[in-house]
């Protein structure tokens, strides 16, 4: 007969990562309950239906802890991925803005060169007309 149901706690840890973003992961960590059998435990007691039921209860409790820890980690992971995506989006927008500014600068430089060329052509034409008059 199973008289005492002592447990000890262990740690279970692993990492989860999303498929769409590299280098981002979240650690899943939870306390795991394991039976603390005495050193000289009777094999008949350990193998009894009552002990088997208790082990099933422990497994169910551990599974609930795992699921809760994983849900918490997934929530944190979604937040980190969203932050990463936002940062990446802002970086892309900033790069696009720099490209637009560069293109605008190049276009203005081209227009200035054209105006300078037209000014020179007008001055040369005036000088030629003055020389012929």
C-alpha positions as MATLAB code, in Angstrom:
seq = 'XXXXXXXXXXXXXXXXXXXXXXXXXXXXXXXXXXXXXXXXXXXXXXXXXXXXXXXXXXXXXXXXXXXXXXXXXXXXXXXXXXXXXXXXXXXXXXXXXXXXXXXXXXXXXXXXXXXXXXXXXXXXXXXXXXXXX';
ca = [
       0.000    0.000    0.000;
       1.241    3.459   -0.923;
       1.404    5.390    2.370;
       3.352    8.483    1.374;
       3.328   10.439   -1.828;
       6.503   12.456   -1.697;
       7.766   14.288   -4.699;
      10.850   16.194   -5.591;
      11.048   18.971   -8.127;
      13.205   19.064  -11.161;
      13.615   21.621  -13.904;
      12.674   21.066  -17.489;
      14.019   23.559  -20.027;
      14.026   23.849  -23.773;
      13.728   26.557  -26.387;
      11.119   27.346  -29.004;
      11.647   29.467  -32.082;
       9.380   30.782  -34.846;
       9.822   29.639  -38.420;
       9.732   33.103  -39.977;
      12.423   34.886  -37.932;
      15.929   33.600  -37.406;
      17.917   34.258  -34.253;
      14.878   34.779  -32.021;
      13.874   32.141  -29.547;
      12.272   31.868  -26.163;
      13.120   29.542  -23.316;
      10.435   27.297  -21.890;
      11.119   26.465  -18.269;
       8.922   24.770  -15.700;
       9.134   22.790  -12.499;
       8.708   19.068  -12.987;
       7.313   16.846  -10.230;
       8.916   13.416   -9.912;
       8.222   10.747   -7.310;
      10.665   10.646   -4.424;
      10.723    6.943   -3.721;
      12.568    5.901   -0.574;
      15.916    4.177   -1.116;
      14.537    0.812   -0.101;
      11.109    1.145   -1.652;
       9.137   -2.051   -1.990;
       8.876   -2.966   -5.706;
       5.330   -4.221   -5.089;
       4.328   -0.786   -3.771;
       6.017    1.014   -6.685;
       4.272   -1.322   -9.129;
       0.859   -1.169   -7.415;
      -2.212    0.208   -9.187;
      -2.410    2.948   -6.561;
       1.173    4.029   -7.325;
       0.395    3.813  -11.043;
      -2.597    6.126  -10.570;
      -0.412    8.542   -8.605;
       2.221    8.508  -11.360;
      -0.498    9.284  -13.897;
      -1.608   12.221  -11.717;
       1.977   13.470  -11.604;
       2.273   13.159  -15.387;
      -0.961   15.102  -15.849;
       0.244   17.811  -13.444;
       3.583   17.969  -15.279;
       1.805   18.187  -18.623;
      -0.337   21.073  -17.337;
       2.798   22.843  -16.133;
       4.497   22.253  -19.484;
       1.510   23.570  -21.424;
       1.240   26.665  -19.211;
       4.975   27.355  -19.514;
       4.883   26.844  -23.275;
       1.883   29.158  -23.669;
       3.681   31.807  -21.661;
       6.834   31.377  -23.743;
       4.859   31.520  -27.004;
       3.176   34.729  -25.873;
       6.562   36.256  -25.053;
       7.936   34.948  -28.357;
       5.074   36.516  -30.340;
       5.809   39.848  -28.648;
       9.511   39.572  -29.474;
       8.776   38.627  -33.089;
       6.330   41.535  -33.430;
       8.936   43.912  -32.017;
      11.546   42.504  -34.378;
       9.221   42.839  -37.359;
       8.371   46.421  -36.366;
      12.054   47.270  -36.030;
      12.787   45.608  -39.355;
       9.888   47.516  -40.959;
      11.159   50.821  -39.551;
      14.659   50.049  -40.806;
      13.282   49.313  -44.276;
      11.318   52.580  -44.220;
      14.421   54.484  -43.118;
      16.453   52.925  -45.957;
      13.727   53.832  -48.438;
      13.687   57.395  -47.119;
      17.465   57.638  -47.541;
      17.137   56.328  -51.108;
      14.406   58.884  -51.863;
      16.537   61.680  -50.430;
      19.543   60.495  -52.460;
      17.453   60.367  -55.624;
      16.054   63.819  -54.901;
      19.576   65.183  -54.274;
      20.809   63.663  -57.536;
      17.860   65.083  -59.431;
      18.457   68.561  -57.952;
      22.159   68.378  -58.814;
      21.222   67.451  -62.372;
      18.785   70.359  -62.568;
      21.430   72.773  -61.205;
      23.896   71.581  -63.859;
      21.278   72.114  -66.549;
      20.534   75.628  -65.214;
      24.251   76.430  -65.099;
      24.593   75.221  -68.680;
      21.590   77.308  -69.784;
      23.003   80.375  -67.980;
      26.329   79.934  -69.778;
      24.568   79.483  -73.105;
      22.518   82.657  -72.516;
      25.639   84.631  -71.526;
      27.523   83.342  -74.556;
      24.608   84.257  -76.823;
      24.469   87.761  -75.315;
      28.219   88.124  -75.702;
      28.020   86.995  -79.342;
      25.195   89.454  -80.069;
      27.100   92.283  -78.418;
      30.177   91.400  -80.467;
      28.170   91.467  -83.746;
      26.421   94.744  -82.949;
];
